[in-house]
Amino acid sequence: MPSARSNTWLNRFAWLTCIATLFLICSGGMVTSKGVGLAVPDWPTTFGYNMFLFPVSKWVGGIFFEHTHRLIASTVGFMIIILAVWLRVSEDRQWVRRLGYFALVAVILQGILGGLRVTMLKDEIGIFHACLAQAFLGLLVFIALATTKFWQTVSNEGVDITKFAPIKSIAVFTTVVIYLQLALGATMRHQHRDLAIPDFPTAYHQWIPDTNAAAIANINAWRDTQALSDVTAFQIWLQMTHRFLAAVIAVAVIAFCLRVWRDARRIASLRRLSFWWVAFLLGQVTLGAWTIWSNKAADIATAHVAIGATMLSFGVTICAILWRILRSGSIEKGAFAR
């Protein structure tokens, strides 16, 4: 039976792995935002060198961002190996051990996708690579949460359990939409083009842009004068969909917060998480607007990616806690809560 001290260090390492993965996502976002994903043209080597022996003196320009991204990814990979083994020897819940195995498989797949993106020169692989990264972070957050002492003690604390079903539905819906929003953002970033819509909150000075053939011709004529790449109606509506989903997420997060404070305010964890979800929402909306106003400045766009990943992590945490609360009565009777 593992000691309490061992479990504490396991949990700390799990959270450290989550932080490292978030840092990796930020690094990947910076690589894409700066358009330097192919600054290092070979893989798994770096200009023919062993990745870990590449001279620091050659870490210049775009090579710095791409090479450090690979090094961070390697570090996360090693951390996942340690985490999976640690869970195997210290965790007596089979389902938690299996999550560790899933994380190990996911990080291997993620590394392969990153390499194929370089060798096959396909943006579609980059999009899937970015989407898997967000799902991978969510998995790690769930593992870290499941290894806390809090997870073992969480309960409904006397709250009417029937009120949790709609709260959980809102949380799950919001988390799924946040993930779709992140996937949509990855799709736009991996087009490696200028912003399809350069103004905000309007779109070419309209709330609903005109995208018929004549309007697109006029838009591209204006963009030519601004030294911007041409756009299609699809690209404009892709960005409009991103804005629409942002509005949906905003409404859903606020609705969740209000519902928690009305029906589950006695559960401190949900109350605090709902507050921070709203806070990050406000920051994310601000960064989204700033990304447009700054003409997609790399640091602002990367911060936007980071806060989006953080919001997804909060959604996963909230959904997991609600799921645990709803099952708290029956879990104790089964092997699942051993």
C-alpha positions in Angstrom: 0.0 0.0 0.0 1.6 3.3 -1.1 2.3 5.8 1.7 0.5 9.1 1.9 3.8 10.9 1.3 4.3 8.9 -1.9 0.8 9.8 -3.1 1.5 13.5 -2.4 4.6 13.5 -4.5 2.9 11.6 -7.3 0.1 14.2 -7.3 2.6 17.0 -7.4 4.5 15.4 -10.3 1.2 14.9 -12.1 0.4 18.6 -11.8 3.9 19.5 -12.8 3.4 17.4 -15.9 0.2 19.4 -16.7 2.1 22.7 -16.4 4.9 21.4 -18.6 2.3 20.3 -21.2 0.6 23.7 -21.1 4.0 25.3 -21.6 4.5 22.9 -24.6 1.2 24.0 -26.1 2.3 27.6 -25.7 5.6 26.8 -27.4 3.7 25.1 -30.3 1.4 28.1 -30.6 4.4 30.4 -30.8 6.0 28.3 -33.5 2.8 28.4 -35.6 2.1 32.1 -34.9 5.6 33.0 -36.1 5.3 30.7 -39.1 8.6 28.9 -38.2 7.3 25.3 -38.1 9.7 24.3 -40.8 12.7 26.3 -39.6 14.2 22.9 -38.9 13.6 20.9 -42.0 14.5 17.4 -40.7 13.2 15.1 -38.0 14.0 13.5 -35.6 17.4 15.0 -36.1 18.1 18.8 -36.2 20.1 19.8 -39.2 21.7 16.3 -39.0 22.6 16.6 -35.4 21.2 14.5 -32.6 18.4 16.7 -31.2 20.0 16.9 -27.8 23.4 17.7 -29.1 22.5 20.5 -31.5 24.9 23.4 -30.7 23.4 26.3 -28.7 25.2 28.8 -30.9 22.9 27.7 -33.8 19.7 28.4 -31.9 18.9 31.6 -33.8 15.8 33.1 -35.4 13.0 30.7 -36.1 15.3 27.7 -35.4 15.3 28.7 -31.7 11.5 28.4 -31.4 11.2 25.2 -33.4 14.1 23.5 -31.7 13.1 24.4 -28.2 9.6 23.2 -29.0 11.1 19.8 -29.8 13.2 19.8 -26.6 10.1 20.7 -24.5 8.1 18.0 -26.2 10.9 15.5 -25.4 10.9 16.6 -21.8 7.1 16.1 -21.6 7.5 12.7 -23.1 10.0 11.6 -20.5 7.7 13.0 -17.8 4.8 11.0 -19.1 6.9 7.8 -19.0 7.8 8.5 -15.4 4.1 9.3 -14.6 2.8 6.1 -16.2 5.3 3.9 -14.4 4.7 5.8 -11.1 1.0 5.2 -11.5 1.6 1.6 -12.3 3.5 0.9 -9.1 1.8 3.3 -6.7 -1.9 3.5 -7.7 -4.2 0.7 -6.7 -7.2 2.0 -8.9 -7.0 0.2 -12.2 -8.8 2.9 -14.1 -6.3 5.5 -13.0 -3.4 3.2 -14.1 -5.1 2.8 -17.5 -5.3 6.6 -17.8 -1.6 6.6 -17.4 -1.2 4.1 -20.2 -3.5 6.2 -22.4 -1.4 9.3 -21.7 1.8 7.4 -22.7 0.2 6.2 -26.0 -1.1 9.7 -26.7 2.3 11.4 -26.2 4.0 8.8 -28.5 1.3 9.5 -31.1 1.7 13.3 -30.6 5.5 13.0 -31.2 4.9 11.0 -34.4 2.4 13.6 -35.7 4.8 16.4 -34.9 7.5 14.6 -37.0 5.2 13.8 -39.8 4.1 17.5 -40.0 7.7 18.3 -40.8 8.5 15.4 -43.2 5.2 15.4 -45.1 4.6 19.2 -45.2 0.8 18.8 -44.5 -1.1 21.4 -42.6 -3.9 18.9 -41.9 -1.4 16.9 -39.7 -0.6 20.1 -37.8 -4.2 20.8 -37.1 -4.7 17.3 -35.7 -1.4 17.6 -33.8 -2.8 20.8 -32.1 -6.2 19.2 -31.3 -4.6 16.1 -29.8 -2.4 18.4 -27.7 -5.5 20.0 -26.1 -7.2 16.6 -25.5 -3.9 15.3 -24.0 -3.8 18.2 -21.6 -7.3 17.5 -20.5 -6.4 13.8 -19.9 -3.4 14.9 -17.7 -5.6 17.3 -15.7 -8.0 14.5 -15.0 -5.2 12.2 -13.9 -3.8 14.9 -11.6 -7.2 15.6 -10.1 -7.9 11.9 -9.6 -4.7 11.6 -7.6 -5.6 14.4 -5.1 -6.9 13.8 -1.6 -9.7 16.0 -2.6 -10.9 13.5 -5.2 -11.3 10.9 -2.5 -13.4 13.1 -0.2 -15.5 15.1 -2.6 -19.3 14.7 -2.1 -22.5 16.5 -2.5 -22.1 18.0 1.0 -25.9 17.9 1.6 -26.9 19.6 -1.6 -30.0 18.3 -3.5 -28.3 15.8 -5.9 -31.2 16.2 -8.4 -30.0 19.8 -9.1 -26.6 18.5 -10.3 -27.8 16.9 -13.6 -28.5 20.3 -15.3 -25.4 21.8 -13.9 -23.4 18.9 -15.3 -25.1 19.2 -18.7 -24.1 22.9 -18.9 -20.5 22.1 -17.9 -20.1 19.3 -20.4 -21.7 21.3 -23.2 -19.4 24.3 -22.4 -16.3 22.1 -22.3 -17.1 20.4 -25.6 -17.7 23.8 -27.3 -14.4 25.1 -25.9 -12.6 22.2 -27.4 -14.3 22.8 -30.7 -13.4 26.4 -30.5 -9.7 25.5 -29.9 -9.9 23.1 -32.9 -11.3 25.9 -35.0 -8.6 28.3 -33.9 -5.9 25.7 -34.8 -7.5 25.4 -38.2 -7.2 29.1 -38.8 -3.6 29.3 -37.4 -2.4 26.5 -39.6 -3.6 28.2 -42.8 -0.5 30.4 -42.3 -2.3 33.5 -43.7 -3.2 37.0 -42.6 -6.4 37.5 -40.7 -9.4 36.8 -42.8 -11.2 39.6 -41.0 -8.9 42.5 -39.9 -11.4 44.4 -37.8 -13.4 43.7 -34.6 -16.2 43.7 -33.4 -17.4 44.3 -36.9 -16.4 42.4 -40.0 -15.4 44.7 -42.8 -17.5 47.3 -41.0 -20.5 45.1 -41.1 -22.0 42.9 -38.3 -22.7 40.2 -40.9 -20.2 40.4 -43.8 -21.4 40.2 -47.4 -19.5 37.4 -49.1 -20.9 37.1 -52.5 -18.5 37.0 -55.5 -18.6 40.8 -56.0 -18.1 41.6 -52.3 -15.1 39.1 -52.1 -13.6 40.8 -55.1 -13.9 44.2 -53.5 -12.5 42.9 -50.2 -9.5 41.4 -51.9 -8.9 44.6 -53.9 -8.8 46.5 -50.6 -6.6 43.8 -49.0 -4.1 44.1 -51.9 -3.7 47.8 -51.1 -2.8 46.8 -47.5 -0.4 44.1 -48.6 -2.6 41.4 -47.2 -3.2 38.0 -48.8 -6.5 37.3 -50.6 -9.3 35.6 -48.8 -12.2 33.4 -49.7 -15.8 33.4 -48.4 -15.0 30.2 -46.6 -12.1 31.7 -44.7 -14.2 34.7 -43.7 -17.1 32.5 -42.4 -14.6 30.3 -40.6 -13.5 33.3 -38.6 -17.1 34.4 -38.1 -17.9 30.9 -36.8 -15.0 31.4 -34.3 -16.6 34.6 -33.1 -20.0 33.0 -32.8 -18.7 30.1 -30.8 -16.9 32.6 -28.5 -20.3 34.2 -27.8 -21.9 30.8 -27.1 -19.1 29.9 -24.7 -19.4 33.3 -22.9 -23.2 32.7 -22.4 -22.6 29.1 -21.3 -19.8 29.9 -18.8 -21.8 32.7 -17.2 -24.9 30.5 -17.1 -22.9 27.8 -15.4 -21.6 30.2 -12.8 -25.0 31.5 -12.0 -26.5 28.0 -11.8 -23.7 26.9 -9.4 -24.2 30.0 -7.1 -27.9 29.3 -7.1 -28.0 25.5 -6.6 -24.6 24.4 -5.5 -23.0 27.3 -3.7 -22.3 25.1 -0.6 -19.7 23.2 -2.7 -16.7 25.5 -2.4 -14.7 23.9 -5.1 -17.4 24.4 -7.8 -18.0 28.0 -6.5 -14.3 28.9 -6.9 -13.9 27.2 -10.2 -16.9 28.9 -11.7 -15.6 32.2 -10.6 -12.2 31.6 -12.2 -13.9 30.2 -15.4 -15.6 33.6 -15.8 -12.4 35.4 -15.1 -10.5 33.5 -17.7 -13.4 34.0 -20.1 -13.0 37.8 -19.8 -9.3 37.5 -20.3 -9.8 35.2 -23.4 -12.3 37.6 -25.0 -9.9 40.5 -24.5 -7.0 38.5 -26.0 -9.1 37.5 -28.9 -9.9 41.1 -29.7 -6.3 42.1 -29.1 -5.1 39.4 -31.5 -7.1 41.0 -34.3 -6.3 44.6 -33.3 -2.5 43.7 -33.2 -2.8 41.9 -36.6 -2.1 38.6 -35.0 1.0 39.5 -33.0 2.7 36.2 -32.1 2.9 36.9 -28.3 -0.7 37.9 -28.1 -2.0 35.0 -30.2 0.1 32.6 -28.1 -1.4 34.0 -24.9 -4.8 33.5 -26.5 -4.0 29.9 -27.1 -2.7 29.5 -23.5 -5.8 30.9 -21.9 -8.0 28.8 -24.2 -6.1 25.6 -23.0 -6.5 26.8 -19.4 -10.3 27.2 -19.9 -10.5 23.7 -21.3 -8.6 22.4 -18.3 -11.0 24.1 -16.0 -13.9 22.6 -17.9 -12.4 19.1 -17.6 -11.9 19.7 -13.9 -15.4 20.9 -13.3 -17.0 18.0 -15.3 -14.9 15.5 -13.4 -15.9 16.9 -10.0 -19.6 16.9 -11.0 -19.3 13.4 -12.3 -17.7 12.3 -9.1 -20.4 14.0 -7.0 -23.2 12.4 -9.0 -21.6 9.0 -8.5 -20.5 9.5 -4.9 -23.4 7.5 -3.5 -22.9 4.4 -5.6 -19.1 4.6 -6.0 -18.3 3.7 -2.4 -20.1 0.4 -2.9 -18.0 -0.7 -5.9 -14.4 -1.3 -6.8 -14.2 2.0 -8.6 -13.5 3.9 -5.5 -11.0 1.6 -3.9 
